[in-house]
């Protein structure tokens, strides 16, 4: 499947679903196929965020592995404001926030106020925490 996507002649970003664990061998194979970016996401948004499905250690491994393979790394999966500090620490190249910016549930329309609040939080200086 990855070979077919890589040979499509378009800039495709494979999305790896983490709900049942991430296949790091498949991620490495995708990196070898020279996709411009790879992303990890969750399928079941009601089970919690990406941070509840994957450990920070595995997320760090994904980001580092993708970058060392020469691609951009993206994270998504029911991400919300409370995960911003953890996202900053992981420093992905891009992140998906649909759940955080929709009115009601993630199937609702974009909420301009939520979108502005997320943009402001993303552009704000990181808050220092005591170690």
N, C-alpha and C positions, 0 to 999 in steps of 0.2 A: 504494500500500500504506500509506504513512504517513497519508494522508488518511483511509483507512478506520479505522485505529487511533485517530486523533485524534477521529473522530466516534463512537467506540464508547460514549461516555457513562460510561466508567470511567477511573480513574487508571492509565494504562498507561505503562510505561517502555520505550521502544525500546532495543534492544541492538544496537549496531553491531559487526560482526565485522571485526577488523583484520588477519587473516592475509594478505590480498592487498592491503593498503593501505586507508586510510580515506578515504571520499568526504566531504570537508569540505563540499561543496555540499549533500549529503543531510543532514548534521548541521545546517547552517544552516537548511535547509528544515524539519527537525523542530523546531528552536527556534522558528521562525516559527509553527508549528502549536500552540505553547504546551503541550507535554507537561510534566509536573511535574519530570521528570528524564530524563536520557539516560545511557547507559552504553556503554563500549567494552569488548570482551572478545575472547578468541581462541577459535577452534573447535578447532584441533588442539593439544591440551595437551601432546602429546609433542614438539612442535617448540620448546618453551621457553616462557618467560613472556612477558607482554605487553611487557616491556622489551626482549625480544629481537626482537619483531615490529615495534615502533614505536619511533621515536626519542623521547628525552625532550622534544625541541623540539616534535614533533607531539603528544605527550601533553599538554604544557603548552598548546598551541594548542587542543586539544579541551576541556580544563577551562575555559580562559578564554573560549572561544567559547560554550560551553554556559551558563556563568554570566552572560555579558553578554546572553544571550538570555533570562535570567530563570528558568533551570531549575537543578536540582541536577545535579552531574556525578559519575559513578561509574566506577571502573576495576576490571577483573578480568582474569583470564587466567593461570592457573598461578602466582599470586603466592605467595611464600614469605617467610620471615623476612629473607633477605638484601636484599629489595627495600623493607623498611620505611623506611629513610632516604630513598630516592628517592620513595616514596609521600608521606612527610611533606613533602618539598620541593614536591611537586605539589599537596598539600593537597586531594585530591578530597573531595566531601561524603560519599561512601561507597565501600567497596571490597569485593570478593569474594575469599574466601580458602579455597575448598573444598579445593584441593590441599594447602594447608598444615595442615589440621586433620583429614584423614581418615587412618585406619590403612591402611598399605600404599599403594595407589594411590588416586586421587581417587574411585574407585567404592566404596571401603571405607566402613565405618561411621565416624562421628565418633569421634575419639580424645579423650577428656576431658583427658588430659594435654597433648596438643598444643593443644587449645582454650584451656586455662588459660595455657599458655606464650605463645600468641599474644596473648591478652587482656592479660597482664602486660606484654608488650613494647609493645603499643599504648598502654597507660596510663603507661608509664615516660616519664620526661623524655627528650627527644631528646638523643643524644650529640653533643657539639660536635666538629666536624672542622676540621682546619687547612686553610686555603684555599691 
